[in-house]
Amino acid sequence: MTEVTKRIVEAIRAVGPGAVSSYSGIARRAGLVNGARQVVRVLHTLAEKEKLPWHRIVRKDGSIALPPDRGGDLQAALLRSEGVTVSKTGKVNMAKYGYP
């Protein structure tokens, strides 16, 4: 695992239950200016292996990036189980639930 990947993984793990962060927010915390796509790559390849809380990472506008039938419904359910309100359109209030 590269140093950048380790920093991304640590930033993802820092987002606790009941909170969400954006792909770009994770990238910034990992020290990457334009690293949102790298965060997506890390989540895609390591979420299961590293037991990352992938469901807590959303788009910067609070919307769930996954289509409902390809993980979006599961992501919304997992967030709701942690007390995060997800709208019917699959959006989270970042002002309320966003991780600093």
C-alpha positions in Angstrom: 0.0 0.0 0.0 1.4 3.4 -1.0 1.8 6.2 1.5 -1.0 8.2 -0.3 -3.3 5.1 -0.1 -2.5 4.8 3.6 -3.5 8.4 4.2 -6.7 8.0 2.3 -7.6 4.9 4.3 -6.9 6.7 7.5 -9.1 9.6 6.5 -11.9 7.3 5.6 -11.6 5.4 8.9 -11.8 8.7 10.8 -15.4 9.3 9.7 -17.4 7.8 12.5 -20.9 6.4 12.8 -23.6 9.0 12.2 -21.3 11.2 10.1 -20.5 11.4 6.4 -17.7 13.0 4.3 -17.3 13.7 0.6 -14.8 12.1 -1.7 -13.1 15.5 -2.1 -13.2 16.0 1.7 -11.4 12.7 2.3 -8.8 13.7 -0.4 -8.1 17.0 1.3 -7.7 15.3 4.7 -5.2 12.9 3.0 -3.3 15.9 1.7 -4.4 15.7 -1.9 -5.6 18.8 -3.6 -7.5 17.1 -6.5 -7.7 13.6 -5.2 -11.4 12.7 -5.2 -10.9 10.1 -8.0 -8.1 8.5 -6.0 -10.5 8.2 -3.1 -13.0 6.5 -5.3 -10.3 4.1 -6.5 -9.2 3.2 -3.0 -12.9 2.6 -1.9 -13.5 0.5 -5.0 -10.4 -1.7 -4.5 -10.0 -1.8 -0.7 -13.3 -1.2 1.0 -14.1 -4.8 1.6 -10.5 -6.0 2.2 -9.8 -3.2 4.7 -13.3 -3.1 6.2 -13.7 0.6 5.3 -16.9 2.5 6.2 -17.5 3.1 2.5 -21.1 4.0 3.1 -20.1 7.1 4.9 -18.6 8.7 1.8 -20.9 10.6 -0.5 -20.6 13.3 -3.1 -19.8 16.9 -1.9 -23.4 17.9 -2.4 -24.5 15.1 0.0 -25.9 12.8 -2.7 -25.2 9.1 -2.9 -23.1 8.4 -6.0 -24.1 4.7 -6.5 -27.3 3.9 -8.4 -30.1 2.6 -6.1 -29.9 -0.9 -7.5 -26.1 -1.1 -7.5 -25.4 -0.3 -3.9 -27.2 3.1 -3.4 -30.1 1.6 -1.5 -27.7 -0.4 0.7 -25.7 2.7 1.4 -28.8 4.7 2.3 -29.9 1.9 4.6 -26.6 1.7 6.3 -26.5 5.4 6.9 -30.0 5.4 8.2 -29.1 2.6 10.6 -26.5 5.0 12.1 -29.0 7.8 12.5 -28.2 9.7 9.4 -31.3 11.1 7.6 -31.2 10.3 3.9 -33.8 11.9 1.7 -36.0 9.9 -0.8 -33.7 11.2 -3.5 -30.6 9.8 -1.8 -29.2 13.0 -0.3 -27.7 13.7 3.1 -27.6 17.2 4.7 -23.8 17.8 4.8 -24.2 20.8 7.1 -25.8 18.5 9.7 -23.9 15.2 9.2 -20.7 16.3 7.5 -17.5 15.3 9.2 -15.3 18.3 9.9 
